[in-house]
Amino acid sequence: YSLLRDMSFGPLLVERLRGEAWPDQVEIQDLSYGPVAVVQWLQDEPGRFQRAIMIGAVERGREPGTLTRYEWEPPRLSADEIQGRVSEAVTGVIGLENLLIIADYFGALPAQTSVIELEPVDLEWGTDPSDLVAGRLGELVRELRRELSGPDGSAPA
C-alpha cells in the first residue's frame, strides 16, 4: 500500500530504484500486492532468480528508523500456522514476513534470500514518509547501488 507513510517503505523504495539504471541481472519488483500472487508469479519461472533481497517496513519494537539486514531463515511453523498465514493472505493481509513465510513454504524463494527491514517511525496514513525514513530511503539506495553494481556501475565481478 502506498498511503501508509513509513509502512510504505518497500513500495517507496521500489519507486526510487526504478528511476535508476541497473545492470542487466538486477530486476526491481514491487511484491507488495499479495503473497499468494507473488508465489504464483515466482513459480511461473522456477530458477529465474538466484538471489533475492526482500525489503519492507516491519514493526518489531526496535529503535524507530533502524534498518536491519539478515539472511532469511524460515521459522518452524505447523501446517495449521502456515494455513493461517495463507488464509490471511487471501483475505488481503499483506506484510513482508507473511510473504516470506508463504513463499518459502511453497519453495518459491531463491536459495539466497536476504531481508532488509525498516522499523517505522510514523504509523499514520499519508503519502510521504517521516523525515528519518526518507533519509533511510536515500541511504539504502546508495547501499544497494554499491552492492549490486561494480565501481563503474556495471555488473559486479
DSSP file (Angstrom, degrees, kcal/mol; ACC not computed):
  #  RESIDUE AA STRUCTURE BP1 BP2  ACC     N-H-->O    O-->H-N    N-H-->O    O-->H-N    TCO  KAPPA ALPHA  PHI   PSI    X-CA   Y-CA   Z-CA
    1    1 A Y              0   0    0      0, 0.0     3,-0.4     0, 0.0    32,-0.0   0.000 360.0 360.0 360.0 142.4    0.0    0.0    0.0
    2    2 A S        +     0   0    0      1,-0.2     3,-0.2     9,-0.1     6,-0.1   0.435 360.0  64.8-102.4   0.8    1.3    3.4   -0.8
    3    3 A L  S    S+     0   0    0      1,-0.2   123,-2.2     4,-0.1    -1,-0.2   0.032  73.8  91.8-111.6  27.5   -0.6    5.6    1.7
    4    4 A L  B >  S-a  126   0A   0     -3,-0.4     3,-2.2     1,-0.3     4,-0.2   0.050  75.7-145.2-110.4  25.2    0.9    4.2    4.9
    5    5 A R  G >  S+     0   0    0    121,-2.0     3,-1.6     1,-0.3    -1,-0.3  -0.249  83.7   8.7  48.7-115.6    3.8    6.6    5.3
    6    6 A D  G >  S+     0   0    0    116,-1.1     3,-1.4     1,-0.3    -1,-0.3   0.807 125.7  63.2 -66.6 -29.5    6.7    4.7    6.8
    7    7 A M  G <  S+     0   0    0     -3,-2.2    50,-0.4   115,-0.4     3,-0.3   0.631  94.1  65.1 -69.9 -10.8    4.9    1.3    6.4
    8    8 A S  G <>  +     0   0    0     -3,-1.6     4,-2.5    -4,-0.2    -1,-0.3   0.113  66.4 120.5 -92.6  20.4    5.1    2.0    2.6
    9    9 A F  H <> S+     0   0    0     -3,-1.4     4,-2.5     1,-0.2     5,-0.2   0.891  70.2  51.0 -53.0 -47.3    8.9    1.8    2.8
   10   10 A G  H  > S+     0   0    0     -3,-0.3     4,-2.6     2,-0.2    -1,-0.2   0.962 113.2  42.0 -59.5 -56.4    9.1   -1.1    0.3
   11   11 A P  H  > S+     0   0    0      0, 0.0     4,-2.1     0, 0.0    -1,-0.2   0.870 115.0  52.2 -60.5 -35.6    6.9    0.5   -2.5
   12   12 A L  H  X S+     0   0    0     -4,-2.5     4,-1.8     2,-0.2    -2,-0.2   0.901 110.4  48.5 -65.3 -39.4    8.6    3.9   -2.0
   13   13 A L  H  X S+     0   0    0     -4,-2.5     4,-3.1    -5,-0.3     5,-0.2   0.917 108.7  53.1 -65.9 -43.5   12.0    2.2   -2.3
   14   14 A V  H  X S+     0   0    0     -4,-2.6     4,-2.7     1,-0.2    -2,-0.2   0.923 107.3  52.4 -57.0 -44.7   10.9    0.4   -5.5
   15   15 A E  H  X S+     0   0    0     -4,-2.1     4,-0.6     1,-0.2    -1,-0.2   0.918 112.8  44.7 -57.8 -44.8    9.8    3.7   -7.0
   16   16 A R  H >< S+     0   0    0     -4,-1.8     3,-0.9     1,-0.2    -2,-0.2   0.930 113.9  48.7 -64.5 -46.7   13.2    5.2   -6.3
   17   17 A L  H >< S+     0   0    0     -4,-3.1     3,-1.7     1,-0.3    -2,-0.2   0.857 104.9  58.2 -65.9 -35.8   15.1    2.2   -7.5
   18   18 A R  H 3< S+     0   0    0     -4,-2.7    -1,-0.3     1,-0.3    -2,-0.2   0.710  95.8  66.1 -67.5 -18.6   13.2    2.0  -10.8
   19   19 A G  T << S+     0   0    0     -3,-0.9     2,-0.3    -4,-0.6    -1,-0.3   0.421  97.2  68.8 -81.0   2.1   14.2    5.6  -11.5
   20   20 A E  S <  S-     0   0    0     -3,-1.7     2,-0.3    -4,-0.1     0, 0.0  -0.824  87.0-108.2-120.4 158.5   17.9    4.5  -11.9
   21   21 A A        -     0   0    0     -2,-0.3    -2,-0.1     0, 0.0    -3,-0.0  -0.675  38.9-174.4 -83.7 139.6   19.8    2.3  -14.4
   22   22 A W        -     0   0    0     -2,-0.3   133,-0.1     4,-0.1   127,-0.1  -0.920  33.2 -87.5-130.9 155.8   20.8   -1.1  -13.1
   23   23 A P    >   -     0   0    0      0, 0.0     3,-2.1     0, 0.0   131,-0.1  -0.225  49.0-104.0 -57.0 156.3   23.0   -3.9  -14.5
   24   24 A D  T 3  S+     0   0    0      1,-0.3   130,-0.0     3,-0.0    -2,-0.0   0.797 118.5  57.6 -56.0 -32.9   21.0   -6.4  -16.7
   25   25 A Q  T 3  S+     0   0    0      2,-0.0     2,-0.5     0, 0.0    -1,-0.3   0.505  89.3  88.8 -81.6  -1.4   20.9   -9.1  -14.0
   26   26 A V    <   -     0   0    0     -3,-2.1     2,-0.5   122,-0.1    -4,-0.1  -0.852  55.5-175.9 -99.6 126.2   19.2   -6.8  -11.5
   27   27 A E        -     0   0    0     -2,-0.5     2,-0.6     2,-0.0    -3,-0.0  -0.986  13.2-152.1-123.5 127.5   15.4   -6.7  -11.5
   28   28 A I        +     0   0    0     -2,-0.5     2,-0.4   -11,-0.1    -2,-0.0  -0.878  22.9 173.8-101.0 121.7   13.4   -4.4   -9.3
   29   29 A Q        -     0   0    0     -2,-0.6     2,-0.8     2,-0.0   -15,-0.0  -0.981  32.1-137.6-131.0 140.2    9.9   -5.7   -8.4
   30   30 A D        +     0   0    0     -2,-0.4     3,-0.2     1,-0.1    -2,-0.0  -0.875  25.5 174.4 -92.7 110.3    7.1   -4.4   -6.1
   31   31 A L    >   +     0   0    0     -2,-0.8     3,-0.6     1,-0.2     7,-0.1  -0.002  46.8 106.0-105.9  27.3    5.9   -7.6   -4.4
   32   32 A S  T 3   +     0   0    0      1,-0.2    -1,-0.2    62,-0.1    -2,-0.0   0.221  53.3  89.1 -91.7  16.2    3.5   -5.8   -2.0
   33   33 A Y  T 3  S-     0   0    0      1,-0.2    -1,-0.2    -3,-0.2     4,-0.1   0.526 105.2 -47.2 -94.7  -5.1    0.4   -6.9   -3.9
   34   34 A G    <>  -     0   0    0     -3,-0.6     4,-2.1     1,-0.1    -1,-0.2  -0.145  41.2-120.9 140.8 126.5   -0.2  -10.2   -2.1
   35   35 A P  H  > S+     0   0    0      0, 0.0     4,-2.5     0, 0.0     5,-0.2   0.845 108.9  52.1 -57.2 -40.9    1.8  -13.3   -1.1
   36   36 A V  H  > S+     0   0    0      1,-0.2     4,-2.2     2,-0.2     5,-0.2   0.927 111.5  46.6 -66.8 -43.3   -0.2  -15.9   -3.0
   37   37 A A  H  > S+     0   0    0      2,-0.2     4,-2.3     1,-0.2    -1,-0.2   0.880 111.9  51.9 -64.4 -37.8    0.0  -13.9   -6.3
   38   38 A V  H  X S+     0   0    0     -4,-2.1     4,-2.8     2,-0.2     5,-0.2   0.926 108.6  50.6 -64.0 -44.5    3.8  -13.4   -5.7
   39   39 A V  H  X S+     0   0    0     -4,-2.5     4,-2.6     1,-0.2    -2,-0.2   0.930 111.2  48.5 -58.3 -45.9    4.2  -17.2   -5.1
   40   40 A Q  H  X S+     0   0    0     -4,-2.2     4,-1.2     1,-0.2    -1,-0.2   0.903 111.2  50.3 -62.4 -40.8    2.4  -17.9   -8.3
   41   41 A W  H  X S+     0   0    0     -4,-2.3     4,-0.6     1,-0.2     3,-0.4   0.931 112.9  45.8 -62.2 -46.6    4.5  -15.4  -10.2
   42   42 A L  H >< S+     0   0    0     -4,-2.8     3,-0.9     1,-0.2     6,-0.3   0.879 111.1  52.9 -64.9 -37.7    7.7  -16.9   -8.9
   43   43 A Q  H 3< S+     0   0    0     -4,-2.6    -1,-0.2     1,-0.2    -2,-0.2   0.723  94.0  71.9 -72.2 -20.2    6.6  -20.4   -9.6
   44   44 A D  H 3< S+     0   0    0     -4,-1.2    -1,-0.2    -3,-0.4    -2,-0.2   0.812 112.5  26.7 -63.1 -29.0    5.8  -19.5  -13.2
   45   45 A E  S X< S-     0   0    0     -3,-0.9     3,-1.9    -4,-0.6    -1,-0.3  -0.614  84.1-161.1-134.7  74.4    9.5  -19.3  -13.9
   46   46 A P  T 3  S+     0   0    0      0, 0.0    -3,-0.1     0, 0.0    62,-0.1  -0.271  79.0  17.7 -57.6 139.3   11.4  -21.6  -11.5
   47   47 A G  T 3  S+     0   0    0      2,-0.2    -4,-0.1    61,-0.1    -5,-0.0   0.494  83.8 126.4  78.6   3.2   15.1  -20.7  -11.2
   48   48 A R  S <  S+     0   0    0     -3,-1.9     2,-0.5    -6,-0.3    -1,-0.1   0.877  72.8  42.4 -59.8 -37.4   14.6  -17.3  -12.7
   49   49 A F        -     0   0    0     -4,-0.3    -2,-0.2     1,-0.1    -1,-0.1  -0.936  53.7-176.6-116.6 131.8   16.3  -15.7   -9.7
   50   50 A Q  S    S+     0   0    0     -2,-0.5    62,-1.0     1,-0.2     2,-0.3   0.670  81.5  21.5 -89.1 -21.5   19.4  -17.0   -8.0
   51   51 A R  E     -b  112   0B   0     60,-0.1     2,-0.3    59,-0.1    -1,-0.2  -0.992  63.8-170.2-147.4 147.5   19.2  -14.3   -5.3
   52   52 A A  E     -b  113   0B   0     60,-2.3    62,-2.8    -2,-0.3     2,-0.5  -0.998  11.6-159.9-139.9 145.4   16.6  -12.0   -3.8
   53   53 A I  E     -b  114   0B   0     -2,-0.3     2,-0.5    60,-0.2    62,-0.2  -0.968  16.6-163.0-121.6 111.8   16.7   -9.1   -1.5
   54   54 A M  E     -b  115   0B   0     60,-2.9    62,-2.7    -2,-0.5     2,-0.4  -0.835  11.3-174.8 -99.4 129.4   13.3   -8.5    0.1
   55   55 A I  E     +b  116   0B   0     -2,-0.5     2,-0.3    60,-0.2    62,-0.2  -0.975  17.2 122.2-132.3 135.8   12.7   -5.1    1.7
   56   56 A G  E     -b  117   0B   0     60,-1.9    62,-2.0    -2,-0.4     2,-0.4  -0.983  56.4 -81.0-173.1 174.6    9.9   -3.6    3.7
   57   57 A A  E     +b  118   0B   0    -50,-0.4    39,-0.4    -2,-0.3     2,-0.4  -0.768  43.2 176.5 -91.1 134.2    8.8   -2.0    6.9
   58   58 A V        -     0   0    0     60,-2.3     2,-0.7    -2,-0.4    -2,-0.0  -0.987  28.0-132.6-141.3 127.4    8.1   -4.3    9.8
   59   59 A E        +     0   0    0     -2,-0.4    60,-0.1     1,-0.2    -2,-0.0  -0.710  44.9 144.8 -80.3 115.5    7.2   -3.3   13.4
   60   60 A R  S    S-     0   0    0     -2,-0.7    -1,-0.2     2,-0.1    59,-0.1   0.291  70.1-101.4-131.9   5.4    9.4   -5.3   15.8
   61   61 A G  S    S+     0   0    0      1,-0.2    -2,-0.1     2,-0.0     2,-0.0   0.652  75.6 138.4  82.9  14.7    9.9   -2.8   18.6
   62   62 A R  S    S-     0   0    0      1,-0.2    -1,-0.2     4,-0.1    -2,-0.1  -0.241  70.5 -63.1 -80.4 176.9   13.4   -1.8   17.5
   63   63 A E    >   -     0   0    0      1,-0.1     3,-2.1     2,-0.1    56,-0.3  -0.457  68.7-101.8 -59.1 125.4   14.7    1.8   17.5
   64   64 A P  T 3  S+     0   0    0      0, 0.0    57,-0.2     0, 0.0    -1,-0.1  -0.242 107.6  24.3 -54.8 135.9   12.5    3.7   15.0
   65   65 A G  T 3  S+     0   0    0     54,-3.4     2,-0.2     1,-0.3    56,-0.1   0.334  87.8 144.1  91.0  -6.2   14.3    4.2   11.7
   66   66 A T    <   -     0   0    0     -3,-2.1    53,-2.5    53,-0.1     2,-0.5  -0.440  39.9-150.3 -69.3 135.0   16.6    1.2   12.2
   67   67 A L  E     -C  118   0B   0     51,-0.2     2,-0.4    -2,-0.2    51,-0.2  -0.935  15.9-171.1-102.2 127.2   17.4   -0.8    9.1
   68   68 A T  E     -C  117   0B   0     49,-2.8    49,-3.0    -2,-0.5     2,-0.4  -0.977   2.9-166.8-123.4 129.3   18.1   -4.5    9.9
   69   69 A R  E     +C  116   0B   0     -2,-0.4     2,-0.3    47,-0.2    47,-0.2  -0.932  17.4 151.2-117.9 139.6   19.5   -6.9    7.4
   70   70 A Y  E     -C  115   0B   0     45,-2.3    45,-3.1    -2,-0.4     2,-0.4  -0.984  46.6-100.0-156.2 162.1   19.6  -10.7    7.8
   71   71 A E  E     -C  114   0B   0     -2,-0.3    43,-0.2    43,-0.2     2,-0.2  -0.727  52.3-102.7 -84.7 136.5   19.6  -13.9    5.7
   72   72 A W        +     0   0    0     41,-3.0    41,-0.2    -2,-0.4    -1,-0.1  -0.407  43.4 171.7 -66.5 125.7   16.1  -15.5    5.6
   73   73 A E        -     0   0    0     -2,-0.2    -1,-0.0    -3,-0.0    -2,-0.0  -0.963  32.5-127.7-129.9 113.0   15.7  -18.5    7.8
   74   74 A P        -     0   0    0      0, 0.0     2,-0.1     0, 0.0    27,-0.0  -0.335  21.6-119.0 -66.1 140.1   12.1  -19.6    8.0
   75   75 A P        -     0   0    0      0, 0.0     2,-0.9     0, 0.0     0, 0.0  -0.390  32.8-101.9 -69.9 155.6   10.6  -20.0   11.4
   76   76 A R        +     0   0    0     -2,-0.1     2,-0.4     0, 0.0     0, 0.0  -0.716  54.5 171.0 -81.6 109.5    9.3  -23.5   12.3
   77   77 A L        -     0   0    0     -2,-0.9     2,-0.0     1,-0.0     0, 0.0  -0.915  31.0-118.9-122.0 147.8    5.6  -23.3   11.9
   78   78 A S     >  -     0   0    0     -2,-0.4     4,-2.4     1,-0.1     5,-0.2  -0.298  34.1-104.5 -74.7 166.6    3.0  -26.0   12.0
   79   79 A A  H  > S+     0   0    0      1,-0.2     4,-2.6     2,-0.2     5,-0.2   0.877 124.1  53.3 -59.0 -38.1    0.8  -26.8    9.0
   80   80 A D  H  > S+     0   0    0      2,-0.2     4,-2.2     1,-0.2    -1,-0.2   0.890 107.9  49.8 -65.4 -38.9   -2.1  -25.0   10.8
   81   81 A E  H  > S+     0   0    0      2,-0.2     4,-1.9     1,-0.2    -2,-0.2   0.908 111.6  48.3 -66.7 -40.9    0.0  -21.9   11.3
   82   82 A I  H  X S+     0   0    0     -4,-2.4     4,-2.5     2,-0.2    -2,-0.2   0.934 110.7  51.3 -62.5 -45.3    1.0  -21.9    7.6
   83   83 A Q  H  X S+     0   0    0     -4,-2.6     4,-2.7     1,-0.2    -2,-0.2   0.882 107.5  53.8 -59.9 -38.2   -2.6  -22.3    6.6
   84   84 A G  H  X S+     0   0    0     -4,-2.2     4,-2.2     2,-0.2    -1,-0.2   0.894 108.6  49.1 -61.7 -40.4   -3.5  -19.4    8.9
   85   85 A R  H  X S+     0   0    0     -4,-1.9     4,-2.3     2,-0.2    -2,-0.2   0.915 111.9  48.1 -65.3 -43.0   -0.9  -17.3    7.1
   86   86 A V  H  X S+     0   0    0     -4,-2.5     4,-2.4     2,-0.2    -2,-0.2   0.913 110.1  52.6 -64.3 -41.9   -2.3  -18.3    3.7
   87   87 A S  H  X S+     0   0    0     -4,-2.7     4,-0.9     1,-0.2    -2,-0.2   0.914 110.2  48.1 -59.8 -43.4   -5.8  -17.5    4.9
   88   88 A E  H ><>S+     0   0    0     -4,-2.2     5,-2.6     1,-0.2     3,-0.6   0.921 110.5  52.9 -60.6 -43.3   -4.7  -14.1    6.0
   89   89 A A  H ><5S+     0   0    0     -4,-2.3     3,-1.5     1,-0.2    -2,-0.2   0.903 106.9  49.8 -62.1 -43.2   -3.0  -13.5    2.6
   90   90 A V  H 3<5S+     0   0    0     -4,-2.4    -1,-0.2     1,-0.3    -2,-0.2   0.682 108.1  55.2 -73.8 -14.3   -6.0  -14.4    0.5
   91   91 A T  T <<5S-     0   0    0     -4,-0.9    -1,-0.3    -3,-0.6    -2,-0.2   0.354 130.1 -91.1 -97.0   6.3   -8.2  -12.0    2.6
   92   92 A G  T < 5S+     0   0    0     -3,-1.5     2,-0.6     1,-0.3    -3,-0.2   0.489  74.4 145.7 105.8   3.0   -5.8   -9.1    1.9
   93   93 A V      < -     0   0    0     -5,-2.6     2,-0.5    -6,-0.2    -1,-0.3  -0.656  27.1-174.3 -75.7 118.4   -3.3   -9.1    4.7
   94   94 A I        +     0   0    0     -2,-0.6     2,-0.3   -60,-0.1     3,-0.1  -0.963  17.2 138.3-120.4 127.6   -0.1   -8.0    3.2
   95   95 A G     >  -     0   0    0     -2,-0.5     4,-2.4     1,-0.1     5,-0.2  -0.970  55.7-115.7-163.7 153.3    3.2   -8.0    5.0
   96   96 A L  H  > S+     0   0    0    -39,-0.4     4,-2.5    -2,-0.3     5,-0.2   0.916 113.9  48.9 -60.0 -47.0    6.9   -8.8    4.4
   97   97 A E  H  > S+     0   0    0      1,-0.2     4,-2.7     2,-0.2    -1,-0.2   0.916 111.4  49.6 -63.2 -42.5    7.0  -11.6    6.9
   98   98 A N  H  > S+     0   0    0      1,-0.2     4,-2.6     2,-0.2     5,-0.3   0.921 110.6  50.9 -61.1 -43.9    3.9  -13.2    5.6
   99   99 A L  H  X S+     0   0    0     -4,-2.4     4,-2.8     1,-0.2     5,-0.3   0.937 112.2  46.6 -58.0 -47.9    5.2  -13.1    2.1
  100  100 A L  H  X S+     0   0    0     -4,-2.5     4,-2.4     1,-0.2     5,-0.2   0.921 113.3  47.9 -63.0 -45.2    8.5  -14.7    3.1
  101  101 A I  H  X S+     0   0    0     -4,-2.7     4,-2.3     2,-0.2    -1,-0.2   0.930 116.6  42.4 -63.2 -46.1    6.8  -17.5    5.1
  102  102 A I  H  X S+     0   0    0     -4,-2.6     4,-1.9    -5,-0.2    -2,-0.2   0.933 115.9  47.5 -68.9 -46.1    4.3  -18.4    2.4
  103  103 A A  H  <>S+     0   0    0     -4,-2.8     5,-2.9    -5,-0.3     6,-0.6   0.891 113.8  48.7 -63.4 -38.6    6.8  -18.1   -0.5
  104  104 A D  H ><5S+     0   0    0     -4,-2.4     3,-1.8    -5,-0.3    -1,-0.2   0.929 107.7  54.4 -65.7 -44.7    9.3  -20.2    1.4
  105  105 A Y  H 3<5S+     0   0    0     -4,-2.3    -1,-0.2     1,-0.3    -2,-0.2   0.881 111.0  45.5 -56.9 -40.0    6.7  -22.9    2.3
  106  106 A F  T 3<5S-     0   0    0     -4,-1.9    -1,-0.3    -5,-0.1    -2,-0.2   0.322 115.3-115.6 -89.0   8.7    5.9  -23.3   -1.4
  107  107 A G  T < 5S+     0   0    0     -3,-1.8    -3,-0.2    -5,-0.1    -2,-0.1   0.772  78.2 126.4  69.0  26.5    9.5  -23.4   -2.4
  108  108 A A      < +     0   0    0     -5,-2.9    -4,-0.2    -6,-0.2   -61,-0.1   0.614  42.2  92.9 -94.2 -13.6    9.3  -20.2   -4.4
  109  109 A L  S    S-     0   0    0     -6,-0.6     4,-0.1    -9,-0.1    -9,-0.0  -0.546  81.9-109.1 -82.3 145.2   12.2  -18.2   -2.8
  110  110 A P        -     0   0    0      0, 0.0   -60,-0.1     0, 0.0   -58,-0.1  -0.346  32.1-111.9 -62.1 154.0   15.7  -18.3   -4.2
  111  111 A A  S    S+     0   0    0      1,-0.2     2,-0.9   -61,-0.1   -60,-0.1   0.861 112.5  54.5 -57.9 -36.4   18.2  -20.2   -2.1
  112  112 A Q  E    S+b   51   0B   0    -62,-1.0   -60,-2.3   -41,-0.0     2,-0.5  -0.828  72.8 160.2-103.1  97.6   19.9  -16.9   -1.3
  113  113 A T  E     -b   52   0B   0     -2,-0.9   -41,-3.0   -41,-0.2     2,-0.3  -0.966  16.8-169.8-123.0 117.0   17.3  -14.6    0.1
  114  114 A S  E     -bC  53  71B   0    -62,-2.8   -60,-2.9    -2,-0.5     2,-0.4  -0.727   8.1-150.8-100.3 153.5   18.3  -11.6    2.2
  115  115 A V  E     -bC  54  70B   0    -45,-3.1   -45,-2.3    -2,-0.3     2,-0.5  -0.986   9.0-169.7-127.0 134.6   15.8   -9.4    4.1
  116  116 A I  E     -bC  55  69B   0    -62,-2.7   -60,-1.9    -2,-0.4     2,-0.4  -0.984  13.2-171.1-123.2 119.3   16.1   -5.8    4.9
  117  117 A E  E     -bC  56  68B   0    -49,-3.0   -49,-2.8    -2,-0.5     2,-0.5  -0.893  11.5-153.2-112.7 139.4   13.6   -4.5    7.4
  118  118 A L  E     -bC  57  67B   0    -62,-2.0   -60,-2.3    -2,-0.4   -51,-0.2  -0.931  15.4-137.0-105.5 131.7   12.9   -0.9    8.4
  119  119 A E        -     0   0    0    -53,-2.5   -54,-3.4    -2,-0.5   -60,-0.1  -0.814  34.1-127.0 -84.0 114.8   11.5   -0.1   11.8
  120  120 A P        -     0   0    0      0, 0.0     3,-0.1     0, 0.0   -54,-0.1  -0.204  23.7-168.4 -67.3 153.8    8.8    2.5   11.1
  121  121 A V  S    S+     0   0    0      1,-0.3     2,-0.5   -57,-0.2    -2,-0.0   0.798  77.0  40.9-100.6 -51.2    8.7    5.9   12.8
  122  122 A D        +     0   0    0      1,-0.1  -116,-1.1     2,-0.1  -115,-0.4  -0.900  54.3 178.9-110.2 120.7    5.3    7.2   11.7
  123  123 A L        +     0   0    0     -2,-0.5    -1,-0.1  -117,-0.1  -118,-0.1   0.276  48.1 110.4-103.2   9.3    2.3    4.8   11.5
  124  124 A E  S    S-     0   0    0      1,-0.1  -117,-0.2     0, 0.0  -118,-0.2  -0.286  77.4 -92.6 -78.0 167.9   -0.3    7.4   10.4
  125  125 A W        +     0   0    0   -120,-0.1     2,-0.2  -121,-0.1  -121,-0.2  -0.523  69.4 109.0 -75.9 148.4   -1.9    7.5    7.0
  126  126 A G  B     -a    4   0A   0   -123,-2.2  -121,-2.0    -2,-0.2     0, 0.0  -0.842  67.7-107.3 158.8 168.8   -0.2    9.7    4.4
  127  127 A T  S    S+     0   0    0     -2,-0.2  -123,-0.1  -123,-0.2    -1,-0.1   0.733  92.9  63.7 -92.5 -24.3    1.8    9.8    1.2
  128  128 A D  S    S-     0   0    0   -125,-0.1  -122,-0.2     1,-0.0     3,-0.1  -0.810  77.3-126.1-108.1 142.3    5.2   10.9    2.5
  129  129 A P        -     0   0    0      0, 0.0  -124,-0.1     0, 0.0    -2,-0.1  -0.322  41.1 -86.1 -74.4 165.4    7.4    9.0    4.9
  130  130 A S     >  -     0   0    0     -8,-0.1     4,-2.6     1,-0.1     5,-0.2  -0.237  44.4-104.7 -61.6 161.8    8.7   10.6    8.1
  131  131 A D  H  > S+     0   0    0      1,-0.2     4,-2.0     2,-0.2     5,-0.1   0.901 121.5  51.5 -58.5 -42.0   11.9   12.7    7.7
  132  132 A L  H  > S+     0   0    0      1,-0.2     4,-1.8     2,-0.2    -1,-0.2   0.927 112.3  44.9 -62.3 -45.0   14.0    9.9    9.3
  133  133 A V  H  > S+     0   0    0      2,-0.2     4,-2.2     1,-0.2    -1,-0.2   0.860 108.0  57.5 -70.0 -35.1   12.6    7.3    7.0
  134  134 A A  H  X S+     0   0    0     -4,-2.6     4,-1.6     1,-0.2    -1,-0.2   0.906 108.0  48.8 -59.4 -40.0   13.1    9.5    3.9
  135  135 A G  H  X S+     0   0    0     -4,-2.0     4,-2.2     1,-0.2    -2,-0.2   0.887 107.8  53.5 -64.8 -39.4   16.7    9.7    4.9
  136  136 A R  H  X S+     0   0    0     -4,-1.8     4,-2.8     1,-0.2     5,-0.2   0.857 103.0  58.5 -64.5 -34.9   16.9    5.9    5.2
  137  137 A L  H  X S+     0   0    0     -4,-2.2     4,-2.3     2,-0.2    -1,-0.2   0.951 108.2  45.2 -57.5 -49.3   15.5    5.5    1.7
  138  138 A G  H  X S+     0   0    0     -4,-1.6     4,-2.0     1,-0.2    -2,-0.2   0.907 112.8  50.9 -61.8 -42.7   18.4    7.5    0.3
  139  139 A E  H  X S+     0   0    0     -4,-2.2     4,-2.4     1,-0.2    -1,-0.2   0.923 111.4  47.4 -60.3 -45.1   20.9    5.6    2.4
  140  140 A L  H  X S+     0   0    0     -4,-2.8     4,-2.9     1,-0.2     5,-0.3   0.871 107.7  55.2 -69.6 -36.0   19.6    2.2    1.3
  141  141 A V  H  X S+     0   0    0     -4,-2.3     4,-2.2    -5,-0.2    -1,-0.2   0.941 111.4  45.6 -59.2 -45.8   19.5    3.3   -2.4
  142  142 A R  H  X S+     0   0    0     -4,-2.0     4,-2.2     2,-0.2    -2,-0.2   0.909 113.1  49.9 -64.0 -42.2   23.2    4.1   -2.1
  143  143 A E  H  X S+     0   0    0     -4,-2.4     4,-2.3     1,-0.2    -2,-0.2   0.926 112.6  46.3 -62.7 -45.3   24.0    0.9   -0.3
  144  144 A L  H  X S+     0   0    0     -4,-2.9     4,-2.8     1,-0.2     5,-0.2   0.870 109.0  56.1 -66.1 -36.1   22.2   -1.2   -2.9
  145  145 A R  H  X S+     0   0    0     -4,-2.2     4,-1.2    -5,-0.3    -1,-0.2   0.937 110.4  44.7 -59.5 -47.1   23.9    0.7   -5.6
  146  146 A R  H  < S+     0   0    0     -4,-2.2    -2,-0.2     1,-0.2    -1,-0.2   0.908 117.7  45.0 -63.3 -42.0   27.3   -0.3   -4.2
  147  147 A E  H  < S+     0   0    0     -4,-2.3    -2,-0.2     1,-0.2    -1,-0.2   0.880 120.3  36.2 -71.1 -39.4   26.3   -3.9   -3.6
  148  148 A L  H  < S+     0   0    0     -4,-2.8     2,-0.3    -5,-0.2    -1,-0.2   0.478 113.8  55.8 -99.7  -3.6   24.6   -4.6   -6.9
  149  149 A S  S  < S-     0   0    0     -4,-1.2     6,-0.3    -5,-0.2     5,-0.1  -0.940  77.5-120.4-128.3 151.0   26.8   -2.6   -9.3
  150  150 A G    >   -     0   0    0      4,-5.6     3,-2.2    -2,-0.3    -2,-0.1  -0.186  49.2 -83.9 -75.2 178.8   30.6   -2.6  -10.0
  151  151 A P  T 3  S+     0   0    0      0, 0.0    -1,-0.1     0, 0.0     4,-0.0   0.791 133.0  44.4 -58.0 -29.5   32.7    0.5   -9.4
  152  152 A D  T 3  S-     0   0    0      3,-0.1     3,-0.1     2,-0.0    -2,-0.0   0.279 127.0 -96.7 -98.6  11.5   31.7    1.8  -12.9
  153  153 A G  S <  S+     0   0    0     -3,-2.2     2,-0.1     1,-0.3    -7,-0.0   0.421  89.4 120.0  90.3  -1.5   28.0    1.0  -12.5
  154  154 A S  S    S-     0   0    0      1,-0.2    -4,-5.6    -5,-0.1    -1,-0.3  -0.235  78.6 -62.7 -85.8-179.5   28.4   -2.3  -14.3
  155  155 A A        -     0   0    0     -6,-0.3    -1,-0.2     1,-0.1    -6,-0.2  -0.375  64.5-102.4 -61.3 140.1   27.6   -5.8  -13.0
  156  156 A P              0   0    0      0, 0.0    -1,-0.1     0, 0.0    -6,-0.1  -0.308 360.0 360.0 -64.7 150.8   29.9   -6.7  -10.1
  157  157 A A              0   0    0     -3,-0.1    -2,-0.1    -8,-0.1    -8,-0.0   0.473 360.0 360.0 -70.8 360.0   32.8   -9.1  -10.9
